[in-house]
């Protein structure tokens, strides 16, 4: 009897833990790091690339990568002037499609926002600023246009923010004169807090949530500042003037699009358009931030960056249409190598390998990460789809997901 009672108590405890655990599938994988928790992947590919498992066409014009939950694959696309979210089964069969908002129609009209799956609900932002919550069957639970609510307006390339979701909050960044950032209740859409306005326009950044010595901070970039916001109450904890510490001659464009990296109290900020990159160090309680080194050899346009060991792998920005692949030291900012391979593009990592997706011609590379040289192991080229190759690769369950325009291609890399 005692053993049975003990078993019941243990089962109750396990059940309680499982219910309270939040399951999230996010932009660029765990903690938005670009590093996917996969093992047993191929260390080289056959000629012509890994085996194509399946492909889907007609998803709508889009530059956003897929988000994959335990139940389905989610991808956005523009059809006419509407943004559509499509759910696919694990073998590529269409489950449902839902119109979730209005498209950005002024230039580069494909969808940019990537869905975030949190406790079986789906959160995403339309090209016109509609923050939307849907259930796993594609039904809209609530919708708020935070750009209209906070009297903001999209930048010249539309809205490219994937909402940040954690605890009971979903975070977006309207900018301008009402609020630099807003937390909505992710179940009801009611406002929880509003961060103080900086009277600056928004950017194309997907914010980073960090846990620094037990304190949760949200790090992002506005038009002219790098800011840290307390995730609990929305108070502005610190800000650094991006323009002053950058000190770039001429007039660099303010089109910031890369999620920061974080480790052990240090934050790495890097963007293209001739902006310098910075390593920022936080005080023990996270209330202060200072720049500890600067580099002008790295500066991804919008392809992201990954941290493996003590090295950052990414690209630089030479122009809108050209850039090199780069490796720098996390601790010192020393440039380890710079290599021209086709063109700049997006980068992720899994099973201690780099996956790079060149943005102009659709070349895909498998790279051995080493600070000694750019060590390309295998490559192949995407031939389907139209437009720039801007969607970041995604890896899940031994499969490589590559999106180009209206086409999604899935490869076996196990």
N, C-alpha and C positions, 0 to 999 in steps of 0.2 A: 504493500500500500504506500509506504514511504517513497519507494522508487517511482511508482506511478505518479504520485503528487509532484515529485521532483521533475519528472519528465514533462508534466503539464506546465509547470512554472517555466522550465527552460524553453518549451515551445512558445509560450506566451511572450517571453522576452525576445525570441528570434522574430516572431511575428511583428512585434512592436517596432523593432529595429528596421525590418524590411518595409513597413508602411511609411516610416518617417524618412527613409532614405530617398533623396531626390535624384532621379535619373535624368541626365541631360546629354543631348547630342548637339554639338555646337560647331560653329565656324572654325575651321582649321583644327578640329579635333580637341583633345583634352586641354583645358585652360587656354584655348585659342593659340596654342604653341606651334602648330604646324607639325608636331611630332606625334605619330599615331602608334598606339600600343599594339603592335603586331609582331609576330615571330614566325620563323620558318619560311620566310619569303625567298624567292630566287635571288641569287647573287650575281646572275648574269641572265641575259635574254637570248633566245635564238635569233638568227637573222630574220629581219622583218618584224621583230617584236614579240611579246608574249601572246599567247592564244587569245583571240577574241571570243568571248563567251556569248555575248548578245549586244544588240544595239537598238535604240529607239529613236525614231525621227518624229518631227511634227510637234515638238515640245513648246514651240514659240521662241522668238528671238530672246537670247539672254546671255549674260556674261557671268552669272552666278554659278558656283559649284553646287553639287548635291549635298543633302543632309540625309544620313542613313540612321534609322532607329532599328530596334529589334524587330519591328513589324513591317516596315516599308521604306522606300526610297522617295525622297521629296525633292522636287526641282521646280523652279519658277520659269516663266517665259511670257513674253508679250505677244498677245494676239489682238490685232487691230490696235485699239488704244486702251486695252485692258490688261492688267497683270493677272496671270493665271498660275495657280499652284496645282501641280499634278503629283499624285501618289502612284508609285509603281510597286509591284511585287518584287521579290528577290530575284525573279527570273525575267523581269522587264515587262510584265503584263500591266496594263493600265487598270488601276483600282478606282480612281475618281479624279475629277478636275473641278476646281473651284475658282471663280473670279473673286479676287480679294481686294482689288483696288484699281486705281487709274494709273496709267503708264506715264513715264517721262517721255515726251515726244519732241523735244527741241533738238537734241543731238545724241548720237550713240544711244538709240532708243531701246536697246535690250534691257531686260531686268538685271539688277545688280544685287539686290538684297538676298541674303541666304537665310533659309528658315532655321529657327532654333527649336528643338524639341525638348520640352521640359515636363516631366510627369505626364506624358502622353498628350499634352497640348502643344500646339504649333504656334510660334510667334514669328511675325515678319513684318516688314515695312514696305509699302508700295512706293512706286516712283514719284508719287505726289504727296507722300508723307502720312499715309494712313497706317497707323499701328494696329495690327490685326491679331486676334487670338482665335484659333480654330481648334476643334476637337480632332481626334484621330480619324474620324469619318469625313472630314472636310467641311463640317458645319461651322459657320462663324458664330463664336460665343459673344464677343464684343469687339468694337472697333472705335478708335479715336484718331482723328487727324491732329497730331500734336503740332504740326507746323501751323495749322490754322488756329488752334487753341492758344498758341504762344506767339502769334503774329510774326512768324518767321517765313522764310522762303528758301527753296532749294538753290544750290549753287549752279553753275553753268552746266555741270554734268549730271544734274539730278541728285537723287538721294541714294547712297550706297551703304547705309548703316544696317547691320544686323543687330537687333536688340540684345542687350545683355540681360540674362535671366538668372536669378538666384533667390533662394529663400522665398519670400512672398512678393518679390519685386520683378518688374520688367523695366529696363532702363533705356531711354532714348535721349538724343541730344539735339533739341531744336535750335539752340543758340539764339543770337540776336538780343533783344532788350528785355525779355520776360524771364527767361531761365536758360542757363547754359546746359542744364541736364534735368530730366524729370524721371521720377520713379512712380510707376503706376502699379496698383495691386494686380498681380498677374491672374487672379481669378475673376475680379470684377471690373477692372479698368479704372477704378477710382484712384485719384492722386494720393500718394503717400508723402512725397516731399518734392520740393523744387529747389535746385541749386541756384545760387545767386548768379544773375546775368553778368557777363563780361562785356556786353554790348559789341559782340563780335559774331560774325557768321559761323555756321557749323562747318564741319569738314566731312571727309569720306571715311573717317576712322571707325573701326569697330572697337569700342573701348575694352580695356583690360581690367579684370578684377584680380587684385592681389591680396594675399593674406600675409601681412608683415608683422611678425611677432604677436599674432593674435588679433591684429587690427585689420579689418577689411577696408581697402581703399580702391577706388575706381580711377584709373589713369587714362587720360585721353588728351587730344590736342584740339584746340580751337583754332581760330584764324591766326592768332598771334601768340598764344600761350600754351605751355604744357601744364596740365593741372592734375592735382590729386584731390579727390572728393571722398569724404567719409561715406561709406556705403550704408551706414545705419540711418543717418539723418540728413544727408545731402549737403552738409556744410563743406565749404571750400577750405581745405586744410593747407594747401600751399599752391603756388603757381610760379612758373618760371617764364620770363619773357623770351619766347622762341626767336624773335627777331633780334634782340640785343645779343644773346649769346651765340647766335648764328654768325653774324658779322660777315655776310656774303656781299661782295660788291655787285652792283647792278640791281636788278629787280627780279628775284626769283618768284616763281608762281607759288601761290599758297594753296596747293592741292595735295593735302596730306592724306595718305590712304593706308598706312601700314600699322597694324596692331603692335604695340610695344612688346618687348621681351622682359621677363622678370626672373631673377634668381637671387636668393640670399641678400635681400635688401638693396639690390641694384636693378635699375630699370634702363633698358636700352631703347632709345628713340632714333628712328631712321626713316627718312623719306626722300623722294627724288627731287627733281627740279632744282638741283645745285645746292640744296640745303645740306649743311654739315650734320653728321650723326653724333649723338651724345650718350655718354654713360652717366647716369644720375645715381647718386647714393643717398639713401634715406637715413635719417637719424633713427635711434632705437625705437622711439615711439611713433615714427612715421610722420611727425609734425613738421619736419624740415626736409628740404631736398637741395642737393648741390651737385654741380657738374664736376666730374673727376677726370674725364678725358674726352677728347673730341677727335673725329676722323672725317676727312673729306674723300676717302677712297671707297666708301660704301654709301649707298643711298638708293634703295629699291624704289622703282616707280610706283608700282602697286602689286608686286609679286610676292611680298612678304619676306620672311627670314626665319631661320631656325638656329637653335643653339644646341650643339652636340659637344659634350665635354666642355672644354674651355675655348671653343671656337664658334664664331658666328659665320654662317654660310648664307649668301644672298647675291645681290647684283649691285651695280652702280647705275647711275643715270648720266648718259652722255648727251642724249637728246630724246625727244618723244619716240623716235624709231630705233634707238640704238643704246646698248649697254653691255657691260661685261659681267662675268661671274666672279665673285670675290669671296675671300676668306680672311677674317681678321680675328685677333686675339681678344677674348672677352675681358680679360683682366687689364690689358694695357692699351688696346686699340691698335696694336701693331698690325700692319697689313702683311699677311702671310703669302698670298698670291692673288693675282688678277689674270683672268683668262677670257679671251674672246672665243665663244662657242656659239655660232649662229647669231643669237641675239639675247637680250635680257628676257626675263619671264618670271613665272611663279615657281616656288620651291617648297617642298615638304620633305618629311623624313619618316622612315619606318624601318624597324629591324636593323638599325645602324647603317642605313644606306640613304642617299639623297635621291629624290625624284624631281627632275626639273622639266618644265614645260615651256618651251620657247614660244614667245607670243606672236611672232610675225609669220612663220611658216609651219608651225605645228610640230616641230621636232620635240621628241620626248627622250630624256636621257636618264640613265641609271648611273649614279656617281658614287664612288667610294670616298667617304669623307676623310680627308687627311689634310693637315696643315702644310704638307710638303709640296703638293701640286694639285691642279685640277685633274682628277683621275676618272675619266669617263670610261665606264665598263661596257655599256651597251646603249643603243639608241634605235629609234624608229620614228616614222613620220605619220601623223594623222592626215587622212585624205578626205574625210567627209565633214560636212558642215561649212558654213560661210562666216566671214567676218574675222575680227581679231581673236587670237587664242588667249583670252583673258581669264577664263574660269580656272581656279586653282584645282589641281588634282586632289582626289580623296581616296583613301585606302581603308577598306573594311573587310574583315574575314577573308583575307588572302586575295582580294580583288582590287584592281586599280580602276577608278572611275574617272573618265575624261569627257568633259563636255565641250562641244564646239558649236556655237550658234544653237540651232534647233535639234542637234543630234547629241545623244548620250551614248558613249561606248564603254563597255565593261570588259576588262582583261583579267585572265587568271595569272597571278604572280606568286602563287603558293608553291 
